[in-house]
Amino acid sequence: MEQKTEHYNLLIEDWIPVLWNNGEFSRVGIGEAFRKASRIRQIAASNPMDRVSIVRFLLALLYWCKGNVTDEGDAIPKDSFPADWFLKLEKNQDYFNLLGDGKRFYQDRCAERKRPSTDLIQEIPTGNNFWHFWHSTDKIDGLCPACCAMGLLRLPLFSVSGLPDLMSGINGIPPVYVLRWGGSLFDTICANWVKHMQIGDPAWLRPTIQKNQEDEPTLLTGLTLPSRRVWLHGPSGPPGTCGCCGGKETFLIQTCEFQTAGKQENDLWNDPHVVYLDETPRKSLRASDLTAARKFRMDRPWPNLFSRITQTGKFVSREKSTSILVVGFATDKAKNVDVWERTIDLLPSESIQANATSFLRHWHNEGGRLENETASILRSGAMGTSTIATIRPNIENTVSAKAQELVCGTYGWEQAAGEYCTMAHAIAKSLSPGFTTAALQRRQKIACVGPNMRLTTGLDDELSRTEEERNGRNGSVH
């Protein structure tokens, strides 16, 4: 479709990257995404931030156009969205113009700080920041309209505080986001379309972004409130290559106005796609900074995540298995450090053991205790941390892959703890290669380092019963 420089309307232009059920890739507009949602396998953006942002945006459109799902769920169609559900989009097309002199999508004429358009995309280096193997020049390298649109959709979810007076979004420091993930875009949207008490109005209806004044934000305010005032400048210069997606474009946008929208963080906002560790005050689960001093390790916060999921049942179906997409965005104050994703299959809540939450939390706590134990053996705190950090990522990856088996009792916690055994022996030989009595004793102590899932948990009886039940189901003989 020929791009219209003067408007570029998101309802009709092809900007959303999708993977079809037949394996083909293309881009579609908002209208086509809803019409053909059952034929679309998933959002095919290369960055997990865009997959979450686009799905939440489409979900917000559904709430805005159709409203709440009914208590009985009979409003959910079988395999496609009725066209008459989205007549509201046709009547309000002007709100979805990316360019032009009239209304613009997620943009504010009051923005006054001129910046390169690449500020919308966290992975593109700007200013004096550098990124290995990714080179760009501010205000010369530009973005295509599609990437500008996806950058705008990131603003409610993944903005961080920084100079000059930039503030984070409504969730504060970006939390870990969790969405139910279906076999098609249609299934994904329907799985996340649940009843909410207050729907409210989306932020794209407001010509000027205002500071959030709501004591308890409504659903659409929380899903769509941008953390930046942005006004895209018109395209300038000859056709070129987009600095984000690499596409050959007929026009690029090099600059924009980009400034803070004020303090939007609200502790009363209950995000439907966030796992909260504490409800009062509300504290969300966040991705760890992997580059922090003495913390370079790749284990994800899966024990706390699974613990809260199993405890609250927020994403778990009672009667059928569920897939979830987990996306974490790690930051160091104003720096964007890392983004990761993981798709997890969850069994029905009826299959989850009642004591699963206690065991998950204890496993998480034991990971920290191992550092202290190793440090005591080696008489060096730094050595203890680095030693466990060397072997822990692989172990956590192995164990977290069996998480649903752990919470259902088909894979025992003693087996999980045993994953440390082989690596602990290898580490022991490398740290104590000598043949003195002291070296051999130290090597033996290091080789025995591992999570104590029986002696110090206070859950011995529960663990014993779990092991007995599991062995009984498997027909084991002692």
C-alpha positions as CSV (number, residue, x, y, z in Angstrom):
1,M,0.0,0.0,0.0
2,E,1.3,3.5,-0.9
3,Q,2.3,5.4,2.2
4,K,0.6,8.7,2.7
5,T,3.2,11.2,4.0
6,E,0.6,13.8,5.1
7,H,-1.3,11.5,7.5
8,Y,-0.2,7.9,7.7
9,N,-3.2,6.6,9.4
10,L,-2.6,3.5,11.7
11,L,-6.0,2.0,10.9
12,I,-5.2,1.4,7.3
13,E,-1.4,1.6,6.8
14,D,0.6,-1.6,7.1
15,W,2.7,-1.2,10.2
16,I,2.1,-4.0,12.6
17,P,4.5,-6.9,11.9
18,V,2.7,-10.3,12.0
19,L,3.4,-13.9,11.5
20,W,0.6,-15.7,9.7
21,N,-0.5,-19.3,10.4
22,N,1.1,-20.4,7.1
23,G,4.5,-19.1,8.2
24,E,4.5,-16.0,6.1
25,F,5.5,-12.6,7.4
26,S,3.9,-9.2,6.6
27,R,2.6,-6.0,8.1
28,V,-1.0,-5.1,8.6
29,G,-3.0,-2.1,9.8
30,I,-5.2,-2.1,12.9
31,G,-8.4,-2.9,10.9
32,E,-6.9,-5.9,9.2
33,A,-5.3,-7.2,12.4
34,F,-8.8,-7.5,14.0
35,R,-10.5,-8.8,10.8
36,K,-7.9,-11.6,10.3
37,A,-6.8,-12.1,14.0
38,S,-7.6,-15.9,13.8
39,R,-5.3,-16.3,10.8
40,I,-2.4,-14.4,12.5
41,R,-0.1,-16.6,14.6
42,Q,1.4,-13.8,16.6
43,I,2.9,-10.3,16.6
44,A,6.2,-10.8,14.8
45,A,8.2,-7.9,16.2
46,S,11.9,-8.8,16.9
47,N,11.8,-7.0,20.3
48,P,9.7,-8.5,23.1
49,M,8.8,-4.9,24.2
50,D,6.9,-4.4,20.9
51,R,5.0,-7.7,21.2
52,V,3.7,-6.7,24.7
53,S,3.0,-3.1,23.7
54,I,1.1,-4.0,20.5
55,V,-1.0,-6.7,22.1
56,R,-1.9,-4.3,25.0
57,F,-2.8,-1.6,22.5
58,L,-5.1,-3.9,20.5
59,L,-6.7,-5.0,23.8
60,A,-7.2,-1.4,24.8
61,L,-8.9,-0.8,21.4
62,L,-11.2,-3.8,22.0
63,Y,-12.2,-2.4,25.4
64,W,-12.8,1.0,24.0
65,C,-14.9,-0.2,21.1
66,K,-16.8,-3.1,22.6
67,G,-16.5,-2.6,26.4
68,N,-16.5,-5.3,29.1
69,V,-16.8,-9.0,28.5
70,T,-20.0,-10.3,30.1
71,D,-20.0,-12.4,33.3
72,E,-21.1,-15.4,31.3
73,G,-18.4,-14.9,28.7
74,D,-21.0,-15.2,25.9
75,A,-19.7,-12.0,24.2
76,I,-16.5,-13.8,23.2
77,P,-16.9,-15.0,19.6
78,K,-15.8,-18.4,18.5
79,D,-13.2,-17.7,15.8
80,S,-13.4,-14.0,14.6
81,F,-14.3,-10.5,15.8
82,P,-17.6,-9.2,14.3
83,A,-17.0,-6.2,12.1
84,D,-19.7,-4.1,13.8
85,W,-17.7,-4.2,17.0
86,F,-15.2,-1.7,15.6
87,L,-17.5,0.9,14.0
88,K,-16.1,3.3,16.6
89,L,-12.7,3.2,14.9
90,E,-14.1,4.3,11.6
91,K,-15.9,7.2,13.2
92,N,-12.7,8.3,15.0
93,Q,-10.1,7.8,12.3
94,D,-8.5,11.2,12.9
95,Y,-7.2,10.0,16.3
96,F,-4.9,7.5,14.6
97,N,-3.1,9.8,12.2
98,L,0.7,9.6,12.8
99,L,1.4,12.8,10.9
100,G,-0.5,15.9,9.6
101,D,-1.7,19.2,11.0
102,G,-4.8,17.8,12.7
103,K,-5.2,15.2,15.5
104,R,-2.3,12.9,16.0
105,F,-1.9,9.5,17.7
106,Y,-0.2,9.7,21.1
107,Q,1.3,13.2,20.3
108,D,1.2,16.5,22.0
109,R,1.7,19.9,20.3
110,C,3.0,21.3,23.6
111,A,6.2,19.2,23.4
112,E,9.2,21.6,23.1
113,R,12.5,19.7,23.4
114,K,13.9,18.8,20.0
115,R,15.5,15.3,20.0
116,P,16.3,12.6,17.4
117,S,13.4,10.4,16.6
118,T,15.6,7.4,17.6
119,D,14.9,8.4,21.3
120,L,11.7,6.4,20.9
121,I,13.6,3.1,20.5
122,Q,15.6,2.1,23.5
123,E,18.0,-0.2,21.7
124,I,19.3,2.5,19.4
125,P,22.2,4.4,21.0
126,T,21.8,8.2,21.2
127,G,24.1,11.0,22.5
128,N,27.3,9.7,23.9
129,N,25.9,6.2,24.6
130,F,27.4,3.4,22.6
131,W,26.0,0.0,21.6
132,H,28.3,-2.6,20.2
133,F,27.6,-3.4,16.5
134,W,24.8,-0.8,16.3
135,H,25.8,2.5,14.9
136,S,23.6,5.5,14.4
137,T,24.0,9.3,14.0
138,D,21.5,11.5,15.8
139,K,19.1,13.6,13.6
140,I,20.6,12.0,10.5
141,D,19.6,8.4,10.9
142,G,15.8,8.2,11.1
143,L,12.9,5.9,11.7
144,C,10.2,4.7,9.4
145,P,6.6,5.6,10.4
146,A,5.9,2.0,11.5
147,C,8.8,2.0,14.0
148,C,7.8,5.5,15.2
149,A,4.3,4.1,15.9
150,M,5.8,1.1,17.8
151,G,8.1,3.5,19.7
152,L,5.1,5.5,20.8
153,L,3.3,2.4,22.1
154,R,6.3,1.6,24.3
155,L,5.9,4.9,26.2
156,P,3.2,3.7,28.7
157,L,5.2,0.6,29.6
158,F,8.9,0.9,29.3
159,S,10.0,4.5,30.1
160,V,12.6,5.2,32.8
161,S,13.5,8.3,34.8
162,G,16.5,10.3,33.8
163,L,17.9,13.8,32.9
164,P,16.6,16.3,32.1
165,D,13.6,15.7,34.5
166,L,12.3,12.7,32.6
167,M,9.9,10.6,34.6
168,S,8.9,6.9,34.4
169,G,5.5,5.8,33.4
170,I,2.4,4.8,35.5
171,N,4.1,1.6,36.7
172,G,7.2,3.4,37.8
173,I,10.3,1.3,37.2
174,P,9.2,-1.0,34.4
175,P,8.0,-4.3,36.0
176,V,7.9,-7.8,34.5
177,Y,4.9,-8.0,32.2
178,V,2.9,-11.3,31.9
179,L,0.3,-11.9,29.2
180,R,-1.8,-15.0,28.4
181,W,-0.5,-16.2,25.1
182,G,-2.8,-18.1,22.7
183,G,-2.3,-20.1,19.5
184,S,-3.3,-17.1,17.4
185,L,-3.6,-13.3,17.8
186,F,-7.4,-13.8,18.2
187,D,-6.9,-16.3,21.1
188,T,-4.3,-14.0,22.7
189,I,-6.6,-11.0,22.7
190,C,-9.6,-13.0,23.9
191,A,-7.6,-14.7,26.7
192,N,-6.6,-11.2,28.1
193,W,-10.1,-9.7,27.6
194,V,-11.5,-10.0,31.1
195,K,-14.0,-8.0,33.1
196,H,-12.9,-4.8,34.8
197,M,-15.0,-2.5,37.0
198,Q,-13.9,0.8,35.5
199,I,-13.1,1.0,31.8
200,G,-12.6,4.7,31.4
201,D,-11.3,6.5,28.3
202,P,-7.9,6.0,26.5
203,A,-5.2,8.6,26.4
204,W,-5.3,9.0,22.6
205,L,-8.5,11.0,23.0
206,R,-6.7,13.8,24.8
207,P,-5.1,16.5,22.5
208,T,-2.6,17.3,25.3
209,I,-1.2,14.7,27.6
210,Q,-2.1,15.7,31.2
211,K,-0.6,14.5,34.5
212,N,-2.5,11.6,35.8
213,Q,-5.0,13.1,38.3
214,E,-7.0,9.9,39.0
215,D,-6.8,8.5,42.6
216,E,-7.3,5.0,41.2
217,P,-6.7,5.0,37.4
218,T,-9.3,3.3,35.2
219,L,-8.3,0.5,32.9
220,L,-7.8,2.4,29.7
221,T,-5.9,5.2,31.5
222,G,-3.5,2.7,32.9
223,L,-3.0,0.8,29.6
224,T,-2.5,3.9,27.4
225,L,-1.1,6.8,29.4
226,P,2.2,7.9,27.7
227,S,5.1,9.0,29.9
228,R,6.4,11.5,27.3
229,R,5.1,14.4,25.3
230,V,6.1,13.7,21.7
231,W,5.5,15.5,18.4
232,L,7.0,14.0,15.3
233,H,8.5,16.3,12.8
234,G,7.7,15.9,9.1
235,P,10.0,13.7,7.0
236,S,13.0,15.4,5.5
237,G,15.8,14.3,3.2
238,P,15.9,11.6,0.6
239,P,14.5,8.0,1.0
240,G,16.7,5.8,3.1
241,T,17.1,2.9,5.5
242,C,15.2,2.8,8.8
243,G,17.6,3.0,11.7
244,C,15.5,0.4,13.6
245,C,14.0,-2.2,11.3
246,G,16.4,-1.7,8.4
247,G,13.6,-1.4,5.9
248,K,14.1,0.6,2.7
249,E,11.6,3.5,3.1
250,T,10.2,6.2,0.9
251,F,10.6,8.7,3.8
252,L,12.1,8.7,7.3
253,I,11.4,10.8,10.3
254,Q,14.7,12.1,11.7
255,T,13.6,14.4,14.6
256,C,10.8,15.1,17.0
257,E,9.9,17.1,20.1
258,F,10.4,14.8,23.1
259,Q,9.9,15.8,26.8
260,T,8.5,14.5,30.0
261,A,4.8,14.3,30.6
262,G,5.3,14.8,34.4
263,K,5.0,12.3,37.2
264,Q,2.6,9.5,36.1
265,E,3.5,6.8,38.6
266,N,0.6,5.7,40.6
267,D,0.7,3.1,43.4
268,L,-3.0,2.6,43.2
269,W,-2.9,1.4,39.6
270,N,-3.6,-2.3,39.4
271,D,-2.0,-3.4,36.1
272,P,-3.7,-6.5,34.7
273,H,-0.5,-7.8,33.3
274,V,1.8,-7.3,36.3
275,V,2.7,-9.7,39.0
276,Y,2.6,-8.0,42.4
277,L,4.8,-9.3,45.3
278,D,3.0,-7.2,47.9
279,E,-0.4,-5.6,47.6
280,T,0.0,-2.9,50.3
281,P,2.0,-1.0,49.3
282,R,1.8,-2.4,45.8
283,K,5.2,-3.7,44.8
284,S,5.8,-5.4,41.5
285,L,8.2,-8.0,40.3
286,R,11.1,-6.4,38.3
287,A,13.9,-7.7,36.1
288,S,17.3,-7.7,37.7
289,D,20.2,-5.6,36.4
290,L,22.5,-8.2,35.0
291,T,25.5,-5.8,34.9
292,A,25.4,-4.6,38.5
293,A,28.6,-5.2,40.5
294,R,29.0,-8.8,41.7
295,K,25.6,-9.6,40.2
296,F,26.4,-10.7,36.6
297,R,24.2,-13.8,36.4
298,M,21.5,-14.8,34.0
299,D,19.0,-16.5,36.4
300,R,15.6,-14.9,36.1
301,P,13.2,-14.1,38.9
302,W,11.2,-17.2,38.1
303,P,10.7,-18.5,41.7
304,N,9.0,-15.3,42.8
305,L,7.1,-15.2,39.6
306,F,5.8,-18.7,39.9
307,S,5.2,-18.2,43.6
308,R,2.8,-15.3,43.0
309,I,1.2,-16.9,40.0
310,T,0.4,-20.0,41.9
311,Q,-0.7,-18.1,44.9
312,T,-3.0,-15.5,43.3
313,G,-4.2,-17.6,40.3
314,K,-4.1,-14.4,38.2
315,F,-3.0,-16.1,35.0
316,V,-3.8,-19.7,35.7
317,S,-7.0,-21.4,34.5
318,R,-8.8,-23.7,36.9
319,E,-9.7,-26.3,34.3
320,K,-7.3,-26.0,31.4
321,S,-3.6,-25.4,30.6
322,T,-2.5,-21.9,29.9
323,S,0.5,-20.4,28.1
324,I,1.9,-17.1,29.3
325,L,4.5,-14.7,27.7
326,V,6.8,-13.2,30.3
327,V,8.8,-10.1,29.4
328,G,11.3,-8.4,31.6
329,F,13.0,-5.0,31.0
330,A,16.1,-4.5,33.1
331,T,17.3,-1.0,33.9
332,D,20.1,0.8,35.8
333,K,18.4,4.1,36.8
334,A,18.2,5.9,33.4
335,K,20.1,3.2,31.5
336,N,18.3,0.5,29.5
337,V,20.3,-2.7,30.2
338,D,18.4,-5.7,28.8
339,V,15.1,-7.1,27.7
340,W,14.2,-10.8,27.8
341,E,11.2,-13.0,27.2
342,R,10.0,-16.5,28.0
343,T,7.0,-18.4,27.1
344,I,5.7,-20.7,29.9
345,D,3.1,-23.4,29.9
346,L,1.0,-23.6,33.1
347,L,-1.1,-26.6,34.0
348,P,-4.6,-26.1,35.5
349,S,-4.7,-24.7,39.0
350,E,-6.3,-27.9,40.2
351,S,-3.0,-29.7,39.5
352,I,-0.9,-27.3,41.5
353,Q,0.1,-28.4,45.0
354,A,-1.0,-26.3,47.9
355,N,2.6,-26.1,49.3
356,A,4.1,-25.1,45.9
357,T,4.4,-21.4,46.9
358,S,6.4,-22.2,50.0
359,F,8.8,-24.4,48.1
360,L,9.4,-21.8,45.4
361,R,10.1,-19.1,47.8
362,H,12.5,-21.3,49.7
363,W,14.4,-22.2,46.5
364,H,14.8,-18.5,45.8
365,N,16.1,-17.9,49.3
366,E,18.5,-20.8,49.2
367,G,20.1,-19.3,46.1
368,G,21.3,-16.4,48.1
369,R,22.4,-18.6,51.0
370,L,24.7,-20.6,48.8
371,E,26.8,-17.5,48.1
372,N,27.4,-16.9,51.8
373,E,28.2,-20.6,52.4
374,T,30.7,-20.7,49.6
375,A,32.2,-17.4,50.7
376,S,32.7,-18.8,54.2
377,I,34.5,-21.8,52.8
378,L,36.8,-19.7,50.6
379,R,37.1,-16.9,53.1
380,S,36.2,-14.4,50.4
381,G,32.8,-12.8,49.8
382,A,33.7,-11.8,46.2
383,M,34.9,-15.4,45.4
384,G,31.7,-16.9,46.9
385,T,29.5,-14.7,44.8
386,S,31.5,-15.2,41.6
387,T,31.6,-19.0,42.2
388,I,27.9,-19.4,42.5
389,A,27.3,-16.9,39.7
390,T,29.4,-19.2,37.5
391,I,27.2,-22.3,37.8
392,R,23.8,-20.8,38.8
393,P,22.6,-19.6,35.4
394,N,22.6,-23.1,33.9
395,I,21.1,-24.7,36.9
396,E,18.3,-22.1,37.2
397,N,17.6,-22.5,33.5
398,T,17.4,-26.3,33.9
399,V,15.2,-26.1,36.9
400,S,12.9,-23.3,35.7
401,A,12.2,-25.3,32.5
402,K,10.6,-27.9,34.9
403,A,8.8,-25.3,36.9
404,Q,5.3,-26.6,36.2
405,E,6.4,-30.1,37.0
406,L,7.8,-28.9,40.3
407,V,4.6,-27.1,41.3
408,C,2.6,-30.2,40.4
409,G,4.8,-32.7,42.2
410,T,6.0,-34.8,39.2
411,Y,9.6,-33.5,39.6
412,G,10.9,-33.4,43.2
413,W,12.7,-30.5,44.9
414,E,15.5,-32.9,45.9
415,Q,16.0,-33.7,42.3
416,A,16.2,-29.9,41.6
417,A,18.7,-29.4,44.3
418,G,20.7,-32.3,42.8
419,E,21.4,-30.2,39.7
420,Y,24.1,-28.5,41.7
421,C,26.0,-31.7,42.3
422,T,27.9,-32.2,39.1
423,M,28.8,-28.6,38.7
424,A,29.8,-28.2,42.3
425,H,32.3,-31.1,42.0
426,A,33.8,-29.4,38.9
427,I,34.1,-26.1,40.7
428,A,35.7,-27.7,43.7
429,K,38.5,-29.2,41.6
430,S,39.2,-25.9,39.9
431,L,39.2,-23.8,43.2
432,S,41.2,-26.3,45.3
433,P,43.6,-28.2,43.0
434,G,46.2,-28.8,45.7
435,F,46.8,-32.1,47.5
436,T,47.2,-30.9,51.1
437,T,44.8,-32.0,53.8
438,A,43.3,-28.4,54.0
439,A,42.9,-28.2,50.2
440,L,41.1,-31.6,50.1
441,Q,38.8,-30.7,52.9
442,R,38.0,-27.4,51.3
443,R,37.3,-29.2,48.0
444,Q,35.0,-31.6,49.7
445,K,33.0,-28.8,51.3
446,I,32.7,-26.9,48.1
447,A,31.5,-30.1,46.3
448,C,28.7,-30.4,48.9
449,V,27.4,-26.9,48.3
450,G,23.7,-27.0,47.2
451,P,20.2,-25.9,48.3
452,N,19.1,-27.5,51.5
453,M,15.5,-28.3,50.7
454,R,14.9,-30.5,53.8
455,L,16.8,-29.5,56.9
456,T,16.3,-25.8,57.2
457,T,12.9,-25.1,55.5
458,G,10.6,-26.1,58.4
459,L,8.7,-28.0,55.7
460,D,10.1,-31.4,56.3
461,D,6.8,-33.2,56.7
462,E,5.4,-31.5,53.6
463,L,8.4,-32.4,51.6
464,S,8.3,-36.0,52.8
465,R,4.7,-36.3,51.9
466,T,5.3,-34.8,48.5
467,E,8.2,-37.3,47.8
468,E,6.1,-40.2,49.0
469,E,3.1,-39.2,46.9
470,R,5.3,-38.7,43.8
471,N,7.1,-42.0,44.3
472,G,3.8,-43.7,44.9
473,R,2.4,-42.4,41.6
474,N,5.6,-43.5,39.8
475,G,5.5,-46.9,41.4
476,S,8.9,-46.5,43.1
477,V,10.0,-49.1,45.7
478,H,12.3,-48.2,48.6
